[in-house]
Amino acid sequence: MADRKVYPLRIERRLYDALERWASDDLRSVNAQIEFLLRESLRRTGRLPAPSPGEDGPGE
């Protein structure tokens, strides 16, 4: 299991509600959706290397 950092997140209600709907559409939890979006953004900007085959994180 991957090492995880617990981090409280303060987020405005409208943004959370939109994330919750999107996560539901993608069959993910809100937490998994936020991780997915952050991971994809980091990969696109070259700040996180692409995973090896079979190495994707949770919710992918």
N, CA and C atoms as an extended XYZ file, in Angstrom:
180
Properties=species:S:1:pos:R:3:atomname:S:1:resname:S:1:resid:I:1 pbc="F F F"
N         0.844       -1.183        0.000 N   MET     1
C         0.000        0.000        0.000 CA  MET     1
C         0.885        1.241        0.000 C   MET     1
N         0.504        2.237       -0.768 N   ALA     2
C         1.288        3.465       -0.880 CA  ALA     2
C         1.242        4.256        0.428 C   ALA     2
N         2.341        4.920        0.716 N   ASP     3
C         2.410        5.805        1.874 CA  ASP     3
C         1.522        7.015        1.595 C   ASP     3
N         0.667        7.370        2.515 N   ARG     4
C        -0.259        8.486        2.310 CA  ARG     4
C        -0.070        9.548        3.384 C   ARG     4
N        -0.170       10.775        2.974 N   LYS     5
C        -0.118       11.929        3.872 CA  LYS     5
C        -1.545       12.399        4.105 C   LYS     5
N        -1.941       12.525        5.349 N   VAL     6
C        -3.256       13.061        5.682 CA  VAL     6
C        -3.137       14.576        5.666 C   VAL     6
N        -4.028       15.211        4.907 N   TYR     7
C        -3.958       16.651        4.761 CA  TYR     7
C        -5.368       17.224        4.753 C   TYR     7
N        -5.721       18.044        5.761 N   PRO     8
C        -7.061       18.652        5.756 CA  PRO     8
C        -7.139       19.712        4.658 C   PRO     8
N        -8.242       19.741        3.966 N   LEU     9
C        -8.400       20.665        2.843 CA  LEU     9
C        -9.612       21.544        3.080 C   LEU     9
N        -9.402       22.833        3.042 N   ARG    10
C       -10.517       23.776        3.131 CA  ARG    10
C       -10.869       24.169        1.700 C   ARG    10
N       -12.123       24.020        1.359 N   ILE    11
C       -12.541       24.266       -0.016 CA  ILE    11
C       -13.940       24.878        0.006 C   ILE    11
N       -14.180       25.832       -0.873 N   GLU    12
C       -15.495       26.461       -0.870 CA  GLU    12
C       -16.565       25.454       -1.300 C   GLU    12
N       -17.754       25.627       -0.782 N   ARG    13
C       -18.850       24.677       -0.969 CA  ARG    13
C       -19.159       24.436       -2.448 C   ARG    13
N       -19.234       25.497       -3.266 N   ARG    14
C       -19.575       25.325       -4.690 CA  ARG    14
C       -18.550       24.456       -5.400 C   ARG    14
N       -17.276       24.648       -5.103 N   LEU    15
C       -16.221       23.848       -5.713 CA  LEU    15
C       -16.328       22.392       -5.264 C   LEU    15
N       -16.579       22.185       -3.977 N   TYR    16
C       -16.736       20.820       -3.475 CA  TYR    16
C       -17.935       20.129       -4.132 C   TYR    16
N       -19.039       20.839       -4.229 N   ASP    17
C       -20.237       20.254       -4.830 CA  ASP    17
C       -19.988       19.847       -6.282 C   ASP    17
N       -19.276       20.677       -7.025 N   ALA    18
C       -18.945       20.353       -8.414 CA  ALA    18
C       -18.019       19.138       -8.480 C   ALA    18
N       -17.030       19.085       -7.594 N   LEU    19
C       -16.138       17.926       -7.534 CA  LEU    19
C       -16.910       16.660       -7.160 C   LEU    19
N       -17.852       16.787       -6.251 N   GLU    20
C       -18.643       15.639       -5.820 CA  GLU    20
C       -19.469       15.081       -6.982 C   GLU    20
N       -20.078       15.964       -7.772 N   ARG    21
C       -20.852       15.504       -8.935 CA  ARG    21
C       -19.944       14.827       -9.950 C   ARG    21
N       -18.785       15.432      -10.216 N   TRP    22
C       -17.842       14.879      -11.182 CA  TRP    22
C       -17.322       13.521      -10.716 C   TRP    22
N       -16.992       13.438       -9.439 N   ALA    23
C       -16.506       12.171       -8.873 CA  ALA    23
C       -17.574       11.093       -9.018 C   ALA    23
N       -18.807       11.437       -8.747 N   SER    24
C       -19.902       10.480       -8.880 CA  SER    24
C       -20.034       10.010      -10.331 C   SER    24
N       -19.917       10.927      -11.279 N   ASP    25
C       -19.979       10.565      -12.705 CA  ASP    25
C       -18.870        9.586      -13.076 C   ASP    25
N       -17.690        9.745      -12.452 N   ASP    26
C       -16.528        8.898      -12.741 CA  ASP    26
C       -16.420        7.691      -11.799 C   ASP    26
N       -17.455        7.501      -10.955 N   LEU    27
C       -17.487        6.395       -9.988 CA  LEU    27
C       -16.276        6.410       -9.054 C   LEU    27
N       -15.930        7.603       -8.572 N   ARG    28
C       -14.833        7.782       -7.618 CA  ARG    28
C       -15.358        8.514       -6.387 C   ARG    28
N       -14.607        8.428       -5.307 N   SER    29
C       -14.878        9.280       -4.150 CA  SER    29
C       -14.338       10.674       -4.465 C   SER    29
N       -14.760       11.651       -3.695 N   VAL    30
C       -14.239       13.015       -3.894 CA  VAL    30
C       -12.732       13.017       -3.675 C   VAL    30
N       -12.254       12.310       -2.653 N   ASN    31
C       -10.824       12.262       -2.391 CA  ASN    31
C       -10.063       11.670       -3.586 C   ASN    31
N       -10.567       10.550       -4.114 N   ALA    32
C        -9.913        9.921       -5.262 CA  ALA    32
C        -9.951       10.836       -6.483 C   ALA    32
N       -11.039       11.592       -6.648 N   GLN    33
C       -11.147       12.511       -7.785 CA  GLN    33
C       -10.115       13.629       -7.660 C   GLN    33
N        -9.952       14.175       -6.459 N   ILE    34
C        -8.961       15.235       -6.239 CA  ILE    34
C        -7.560       14.697       -6.510 C   ILE    34
N        -7.260       13.492       -6.010 N   GLU    35
C        -5.948       12.883       -6.275 CA  GLU    35
C        -5.734       12.674       -7.774 C   GLU    35
N        -6.763       12.182       -8.472 N   PHE    36
C        -6.678       11.963       -9.911 CA  PHE    36
C        -6.358       13.270      -10.639 C   PHE    36
N        -7.098       14.322      -10.307 N   LEU    37
C        -6.901       15.612      -10.975 CA  LEU    37
C        -5.515       16.190      -10.690 C   LEU    37
N        -5.060       16.091       -9.454 N   LEU    38
C        -3.727       16.581       -9.111 CA  LEU    38
C        -2.648       15.787       -9.843 C   LEU    38
N        -2.797       14.459       -9.858 N   ARG    39
C        -1.813       13.585      -10.527 CA  ARG    39
C        -1.740       13.905      -12.023 C   ARG    39
N        -2.902       14.046      -12.669 N   GLU    40
C        -2.933       14.351      -14.100 CA  GLU    40
C        -2.296       15.715      -14.392 C   GLU    40
N        -2.589       16.690      -13.559 N   SER    41
C        -2.005       18.016      -13.742 CA  SER    41
C        -0.485       17.980      -13.580 C   SER    41
N        -0.011       17.262      -12.577 N   LEU    42
C         1.432       17.145      -12.356 CA  LEU    42
C         2.117       16.421      -13.515 C   LEU    42
N         1.485       15.399      -14.051 N   ARG    43
C         2.062       14.686      -15.201 CA  ARG    43
C         2.125       15.582      -16.429 C   ARG    43
N         1.037       16.315      -16.688 N   ARG    44
C         0.992       17.200      -17.873 CA  ARG    44
C         2.083       18.266      -17.825 C   ARG    44
N         2.416       18.724      -16.638 N   THR    45
C         3.426       19.777      -16.511 CA  THR    45
C         4.833       19.231      -16.305 C   THR    45
N         4.977       17.896      -16.350 N   GLY    46
C         6.291       17.283      -16.220 CA  GLY    46
C         6.841       17.258      -14.810 C   GLY    46
N         5.981       17.436      -13.832 N   ARG    47
C         6.431       17.446      -12.435 CA  ARG    47
C         6.276       16.090      -11.756 C   ARG    47
N         5.642       15.143      -12.464 N   LEU    48
C         5.470       13.789      -11.942 CA  LEU    48
C         5.670       12.840      -13.113 C   LEU    48
N         6.608       11.920      -13.016 N   PRO    49
C         6.829       11.011      -14.141 CA  PRO    49
C         5.620       10.109      -14.367 C   PRO    49
N         5.442        9.705      -15.612 N   ALA    50
C         4.364        8.769      -15.944 CA  ALA    50
C         4.616        7.445      -15.224 C   ALA    50
N         3.551        6.777      -14.811 N   PRO    51
C         3.726        5.512      -14.085 CA  PRO    51
C         4.172        4.394      -15.028 C   PRO    51
N         4.823        3.412      -14.448 N   SER    52
C         5.143        2.210      -15.180 CA  SER    52
C         3.847        1.446      -15.408 C   SER    52
N         3.758        0.568      -16.399 N   PRO    53
C         2.525       -0.202      -16.609 CA  PRO    53
C         2.106       -0.936      -15.334 C   PRO    53
N         0.818       -0.834      -15.010 N   GLY    54
C         0.291       -1.484      -13.813 CA  GLY    54
C         0.582       -0.752      -12.525 C   GLY    54
N         1.109        0.472      -12.613 N   GLU    55
C         1.514        1.219      -11.410 CA  GLU    55
C         0.600        2.398      -11.126 C   GLU    55
N        -0.540        2.506      -11.790 N   ASP    56
C        -1.450        3.626      -11.545 CA  ASP    56
C        -1.925        3.623      -10.107 C   ASP    56
N        -2.287        4.816       -9.641 N   GLY    57
C        -2.740        4.950       -8.269 CA  GLY    57
C        -4.199        4.582       -8.111 C   GLY    57
N        -4.745        4.795       -6.923 N   PRO    58
C        -6.130        4.435       -6.644 CA  PRO    58
C        -7.088        5.224       -7.525 C   PRO    58
N        -8.166        4.590       -7.909 N   GLY    59
C        -9.186        5.274       -8.691 CA  GLY    59
C        -8.876        5.425      -10.146 C   GLY    59
N        -7.793        4.851      -10.628 N   GLU    60
C        -7.456        5.007      -12.045 CA  GLU    60
C        -7.674        3.725      -12.775 C   GLU    60
